[in-house]
Structures are given as structure tokens and as C-alpha cells.
Amino acid sequence: MPPRPIAVLVGNPRAASRTRLAAEQLAVDLAAHLPESESTTIDLATIGPAAVGTADPAPTSAVAQAIRDTTGARVLVIATPVYKAAYTGLLKLFLDQLAPGALDGVVAVPVTIAAAPTHAALADLQLRPVLAELGASLPVPALALTEKELPNLTALTRAWAAQHGAAVRALTDVGAGVTA
């Protein structure tokens, strides 16, 4: 089976956000630890209102592609800013469109950007259970960043990937049927 890409799913309602930058940098740093280095970014802000979903059971082509990219990834770096002590509604509305078990075989790595360190646990308390419900494997802790840390982004993502890249790799190898 050919390697599947790393997908970066960004739930910030602002396109080309710092959240996207952080998630894409982590994907680059994780790729150094994985056999697949191809990545794709799904920036929900660029899909616009279509990402919200409707009563229409057929999603728009942009949403359908975003769902395929998300569910077809081997590693999903899923990033959100913290708004009012929660992940964004835009991200929630998109995730609600995924079928039960849609993330089976996907290793998910949550990333949060918060204004204050008191929100560092958001990914583990709120986002991790939703991703697990969708079937994702979550073998490593989230990368929780504060806005004040963003000037040191590259050093922080490299350090996180150096510490957790082997665990992500091990699970992607198992999911792909690779044996040692």
C-alpha cells in the first residue's frame, strides 16, 4: 500500500492564520520522522460557509474533498485556536460531518494555540475525546502553545517532533502493516 500523506486540518476561522503556520511547521518536523513526507493542508476558513454543513446530505465539492483529505491521511495534524475556553465552532461543525469511525487508522496530533497557559489542557479535555470517538489513534500528547511562544515556533515544533516522532512513526507502521 503506498504511503498516505500527512494532513493538516486547520479550524481557525481566519485563513492563513498563525494556527495554520504552527500546524504546518509541526507537519514538516514530523515528516522527518515518517516514511511519507507529502502533506496537504485543509484550511477550513477557505472553504467558508460550506464547511458548516447544511440539511443537504450531499456536501459541496470543497467539503467532500476536505473530508477525503482528512480521512485519507495517515497522520492528521489538527489545529485550532482556543476561543472562549474551547476549540472553534468551525472545527466542530466540520468534524460533525465525518461518519462514525471515519478516522479509523488515522494517527491524530492535536495542536492548540491559546492566549493563556490556563487553556493548555483544552486539546486533551475537549478535542481528544471527539477524535477518539471518530476512531483516531492518539498516541502522543497534544502540542499546546501559547501566543507568547509563537516567536519560538520552529524550535518548539522541532523539540516536540523529536520527542514524539518515533511514537507516531511506530503507530503509522503498525497501521500500515509494517513489521520490524
C-alpha angles and dihedrals in degrees: 000000000000116000115267121224134258108254122206112205113192119196098184112122088219115080118233091015132169085254089061091047091053093047094047091049091052090049090053091049093046091049088065087066098043134071091231117064101172113111137182129197125219107194104188091199089067092054088056123185091353089072089064093067128219140221086274106104092211110077120216116266091256092053092044090053091047090052091049092048092048097046094038095057124105091207122027117198101196116191135187139163116236111252118182092342093306142083114265125285089228090062092045092051091051094047089050088064092061117098120242108279091014091136096050107141093017120120107216125205113188119210124191132186114201135177092224135032089235088078095054093108095056095101093051096042100042114009100041094060092052092049091047090050088055089053101257121149113233107190098157138047120264122262102245114189133178124218089248090060095054095093086065094044099128094049091048096048092045091051092047092049092047090053098042106021094093092054091050090047092049092054094045089051091051092047091050092049095248114153128197 
